[in-house]
Amino acid sequence: MTIRQHEAFIIMRCTTGMESTRKGLRAGHLKKDTYERLLCVECDENLDTKNDPDKIGRVRVCPDCGGEWKEIG
């Protein structure tokens, strides 16, 4: 990812709020490895899961850059 793409990614994430994992995959912000685990394209790290029992769904978080994506279902 070039610096311009990285800046556009950060600006888009800040202005649009948290997107879903499906949208992140389609937009190229996330990818899946050979074992179908979600990876942050920016950091090439596996996403962690934050689970709030009071809300439906989960939040997937990149441990390096702090990016967050919603996962429903």
Contacts in CASP RR format, 6 or more apart in sequence:
PFRMAT RR
TARGET T0000
AUTHOR 0000-0000-0000
METHOD contacts of the structure
MODEL  1
MTIRQHEAFIIMRCTTGMESTRKGLRAGHLKKDTYERLLCVECDENLDTK
NDPDKIGRVRVCPDCGGEWKEIG
1 9 0 8 1.000
1 41 0 8 1.000
1 42 0 8 1.000
6 42 0 8 1.000
9 29 0 8 1.000
9 42 0 8 1.000
13 19 0 8 1.000
13 29 0 8 1.000
13 67 0 8 1.000
18 59 0 8 1.000
18 68 0 8 1.000
18 69 0 8 1.000
18 70 0 8 1.000
19 27 0 8 1.000
19 29 0 8 1.000
19 69 0 8 1.000
19 70 0 8 1.000
20 69 0 8 1.000
20 70 0 8 1.000
20 71 0 8 1.000
20 72 0 8 1.000
21 30 0 8 1.000
21 38 0 8 1.000
21 60 0 8 1.000
21 69 0 8 1.000
21 70 0 8 1.000
21 71 0 8 1.000
23 69 0 8 1.000
24 30 0 8 1.000
24 69 0 8 1.000
25 31 0 8 1.000
25 32 0 8 1.000
25 38 0 8 1.000
28 41 0 8 1.000
29 40 0 8 1.000
29 41 0 8 1.000
29 42 0 8 1.000
29 69 0 8 1.000
30 38 0 8 1.000
30 39 0 8 1.000
30 40 0 8 1.000
30 41 0 8 1.000
30 47 0 8 1.000
30 69 0 8 1.000
31 38 0 8 1.000
31 39 0 8 1.000
31 41 0 8 1.000
32 38 0 8 1.000
32 39 0 8 1.000
33 39 0 8 1.000
33 46 0 8 1.000
37 46 0 8 1.000
37 47 0 8 1.000
38 46 0 8 1.000
38 47 0 8 1.000
38 60 0 8 1.000
38 69 0 8 1.000
39 45 0 8 1.000
39 46 0 8 1.000
39 47 0 8 1.000
40 47 0 8 1.000
40 62 0 8 1.000
40 64 0 8 1.000
40 65 0 8 1.000
40 67 0 8 1.000
42 62 0 8 1.000
42 64 0 8 1.000
42 65 0 8 1.000
43 62 0 8 1.000
43 64 0 8 1.000
43 65 0 8 1.000
45 62 0 8 1.000
45 63 0 8 1.000
45 64 0 8 1.000
47 60 0 8 1.000
47 61 0 8 1.000
47 62 0 8 1.000
47 69 0 8 1.000
48 60 0 8 1.000
48 61 0 8 1.000
48 62 0 8 1.000
48 63 0 8 1.000
49 58 0 8 1.000
49 59 0 8 1.000
49 60 0 8 1.000
49 61 0 8 1.000
49 71 0 8 1.000
50 58 0 8 1.000
50 59 0 8 1.000
50 60 0 8 1.000
50 61 0 8 1.000
50 68 0 8 1.000
51 57 0 8 1.000
51 58 0 8 1.000
51 59 0 8 1.000
52 59 0 8 1.000
56 72 0 8 1.000
56 73 0 8 1.000
57 70 0 8 1.000
57 71 0 8 1.000
57 72 0 8 1.000
57 73 0 8 1.000
58 70 0 8 1.000
58 71 0 8 1.000
59 68 0 8 1.000
59 69 0 8 1.000
59 70 0 8 1.000
59 71 0 8 1.000
60 68 0 8 1.000
60 69 0 8 1.000
60 70 0 8 1.000
60 71 0 8 1.000
61 67 0 8 1.000
61 68 0 8 1.000
62 68 0 8 1.000
END
